[in-house]
């Protein structure tokens, strides 16, 4: 009797363990599928970026691709004006498109400024709890940033700007996978921007 009870408990525990393993594997497969889907989107985006030969359409393609990959509506691409010591919002998409386009901020302001100064990407999923966040743009234009992901645009180790994406459609947090994908996109984008600038004789 004792042997039968022990065997039953063993089988029950083993069954529970197998169910848990299967559930974990199922979640890993779903995550992998989402990652592959994002990679396909990124590949399509980089093809359109590298084909562009003019700067303004190129910047818009880059920003559109970033929002598509991150599944968000709002974001910006700001270029660094070293002489003025400012970040210039070269492309803005989403709610602030008409008001923020061409706007300038101090190159050290906010999270975008921190990324531009340090050359490091960041994820902030609760901006009000991050000391680097500046509410200046939100307050000035009646917007609310909840979460953001920001990566530097760099060529040869020199930062030339930043890409910032705000507030996922789903309201979910930005992830390390998002950061990896956007960093790859930013690398392709920075090289393409440098190529167009050189073709126009401006250099970076």
C-alpha positions in Angstrom: 0.0 0.0 0.0 2.8 2.4 1.0 4.6 1.6 -2.3 1.5 2.3 -4.3 1.0 5.6 -2.5 4.6 6.6 -3.1 4.4 5.6 -6.7 1.2 7.7 -7.2 2.8 10.7 -5.5 5.9 10.3 -7.7 3.7 10.1 -10.9 1.7 13.2 -9.8 4.8 15.2 -9.1 6.4 14.1 -12.4 3.2 15.0 -14.3 3.2 18.4 -12.7 6.9 19.0 -13.5 6.3 18.0 -17.2 3.3 20.4 -17.5 5.4 23.2 -16.1 8.3 22.4 -18.5 5.8 22.3 -21.4 4.4 25.6 -20.5 7.9 27.2 -20.2 8.8 25.7 -23.7 5.5 27.1 -25.1 6.3 30.6 -23.8 9.9 30.4 -25.2 8.5 29.3 -28.7 6.1 32.2 -28.7 8.8 34.7 -27.6 11.1 33.3 -30.4 8.3 33.7 -33.0 7.8 37.4 -31.9 11.6 38.0 -32.1 11.8 36.5 -35.6 8.8 38.6 -36.7 10.6 41.7 -35.4 13.8 40.7 -37.2 11.9 40.4 -40.4 10.4 43.8 -39.9 13.9 45.2 -39.1 15.3 43.6 -42.2 12.7 45.2 -44.4 13.3 48.5 -42.7 17.0 48.5 -43.2 16.6 47.7 -46.9 14.4 50.8 -47.4 16.9 52.9 -45.4 20.0 51.9 -47.3 18.3 52.5 -50.6 17.5 56.2 -49.8 19.8 58.8 -51.3 18.4 62.1 -49.9 18.7 63.1 -46.2 15.2 64.3 -45.3 13.3 61.3 -46.8 16.0 59.1 -45.3 15.4 60.4 -41.8 11.7 59.9 -42.2 12.2 56.3 -43.3 14.4 55.7 -40.3 11.8 57.1 -37.9 9.0 55.2 -39.5 11.0 52.0 -39.3 11.8 52.6 -35.6 8.1 53.0 -34.7 7.1 50.0 -36.8 9.7 47.8 -35.1 8.8 49.1 -31.6 5.0 49.0 -32.2 4.6 52.7 -31.1 3.1 55.8 -32.6 5.3 58.6 -31.1 9.0 59.2 -31.5 11.7 61.4 -32.8 15.1 61.5 -34.4 17.2 64.4 -33.2 20.6 65.4 -34.7 23.4 66.9 -32.7 24.4 70.5 -33.6 27.8 70.6 -32.0 28.4 74.3 -32.7 25.2 75.4 -31.0 25.4 72.7 -28.3 21.9 71.5 -29.1 19.8 68.6 -30.2 17.6 69.4 -33.2 14.4 67.5 -33.7 14.9 66.6 -37.4 12.0 64.2 -37.6 9.0 63.9 -35.3 6.2 61.4 -35.7 3.0 61.1 -33.8 1.1 63.6 -31.7 3.8 66.2 -31.5 4.8 66.1 -35.2 3.6 69.6 -36.1 4.8 71.4 -33.0 8.1 69.7 -32.2 9.6 69.4 -35.7 12.7 71.6 -35.9 12.6 72.4 -32.1 15.9 72.6 -30.3 16.9 71.6 -26.8 20.2 71.8 -24.9 22.3 68.8 -25.9 22.4 67.7 -22.2 18.7 68.0 -21.5 16.6 65.0 -20.4 17.2 61.4 -21.3 17.8 62.1 -24.9 20.6 64.5 -23.9 22.1 61.9 -21.5 22.1 59.3 -24.3 23.8 61.8 -26.7 26.4 62.8 -24.1 27.2 59.2 -22.9 26.7 57.4 -26.2 24.7 54.6 -24.4 21.2 53.3 -25.1 18.6 53.3 -22.3 15.2 51.9 -21.5 13.0 53.8 -19.0 9.6 52.3 -18.3 8.6 54.8 -15.7 10.1 58.2 -16.7 8.8 60.1 -13.6 11.1 57.9 -11.5 14.2 58.5 -13.5 16.4 61.5 -12.5 17.5 62.0 -16.1 14.0 62.7 -17.4 13.1 66.4 -18.1 9.3 67.2 -18.2 10.1 70.3 -20.2 8.9 69.1 -23.6 5.8 67.3 -22.1 4.8 70.4 -20.2 5.5 72.8 -23.1 3.5 70.8 -25.7 0.8 69.1 -23.5 2.1 65.5 -24.0 2.6 62.7 -21.5 5.6 60.4 -21.8 5.1 57.2 -19.7 7.9 55.0 -21.1 10.6 55.5 -23.6 13.6 53.8 -25.3 16.4 55.9 -26.6 19.5 54.9 -28.6 22.4 56.9 -29.9 23.2 57.4 -33.6 26.9 57.0 -33.9 29.5 56.9 -36.6 33.1 55.9 -35.9 32.5 56.3 -32.2 31.1 59.8 -32.6 27.5 60.5 -31.6 25.6 62.4 -34.3 22.1 62.2 -32.8 19.6 60.0 -31.0 16.4 58.0 -31.8 13.7 58.1 -29.2 10.5 56.0 -29.2 7.7 56.7 -26.7 4.8 54.7 -25.2 4.0 51.4 -26.9 0.5 51.0 -28.4 0.0 48.1 -26.0 1.1 50.0 -22.9 3.6 47.3 -22.2 7.1 47.9 -21.1 10.0 48.2 -23.5 12.3 45.2 -23.3 15.9 44.3 -23.8 14.9 42.7 -27.1 13.4 46.1 -28.2 16.7 47.7 -27.2 18.7 45.2 -29.2 16.5 45.7 -32.3 16.5 49.5 -32.1 20.3 49.6 -31.6 20.8 47.6 -34.8 18.5 49.9 -36.6 20.3 52.9 -35.3 23.6 51.5 -36.4 22.3 51.1 -40.0 20.7 54.5 -39.8 23.8 56.3 -38.7 25.9 54.8 -41.4 23.3 55.7 -44.0 23.1 59.3 -42.7 26.8 59.6 -42.8 26.9 58.3 -46.4 24.3 60.8 -47.6 26.1 63.6 -45.8 29.3 62.7 -47.5 27.6 62.5 -50.9 26.3 66.0 -50.3 29.8 67.1 -49.3 28.8 68.0 -45.7 30.6 65.2 -43.8 29.8 64.4 -40.2 
